Amino acid sequence: HSKQEQSNQKNSSPPQTSSEITKEEAWQLLGLEPSASREDIIQAHKRLIQKVHPDRGGNDYLAAKLNAARDLLLD
């Protein structure tokens, strides 16, 4: 797929893998603004991952997306 095709499909289906995430999506997932500090990112991830973790009845997809968001923003 070209970049143009991917942007046109944005609303139709989720990315194929959890690693395909933009910084904009990462900020939205964590509920933060781009001005957030490293500590804010860590705290937001910790709070959210506790809610969606598979061990607590959450699901793998959301947990993987949150982990990808954290990793991207802390990179």
N, C-alpha and C positions, 0 to 999 in steps of 0.2 A: 504493500500500500504506500502511496505517496503521502507526504505531509498534508496535502490538500484533502485527500480522501479521509484521512484520520480525523481532521478537524470537522468534516461534514458528518462523521459518524459519532461525534462526541456524545450525543444524547441517546443514541440508539442501543448501545451495548457497552458493558464495562471493558476495560483493557484485558488483553489475553492473559497477562501475568501481573502479579502484584508489584513487580519492579517497574512497570510502565505507569509512572505517575509524574505529573508536573509539579513544580514548586507551588503553583497556584492551588492545585488540588491538595497538596500537602498542608498548606496553611489552613485551608478550609476544613480539612479533616480534623485537624487539631484545634480548630476554633481560635486561631491566633492571627495576628497581623504580622506582616513582614518585618516590623520593627521589634518583634519579640526577642528576648534574650535567649541564650543557650539554656539557661535554667528554666525559663518559661516553657520551652519546647519539651524539656525533660519532664517537667511537672505535668504538663497537659497530656503527654503520652502516657505517663504513669496512671493518671486519673482515668483516662479513657480506656486503656488496655484492661484495667480491672473489670470494667463493665462488659467488654466483649470477648474476654479470654475464653477459649474453648473449655478450659477446666471449670469455668463458672457458668457454663451453659450458653456461652456466646458462640460465635462461629469463626472458623479458620480464615474465611475471606476477609472479614473486617479486621481481625487481628493482624493479618498479613499487610493489609493496606495501612494500618496505623504504624506498623513497624517500618514499612517502606517510607512513609511520610517522615518519621523521625530520622531515619538514616539519611534521607536526602537532605533534610534541613540541617543536620548536624555535620554533614560532610565537609 
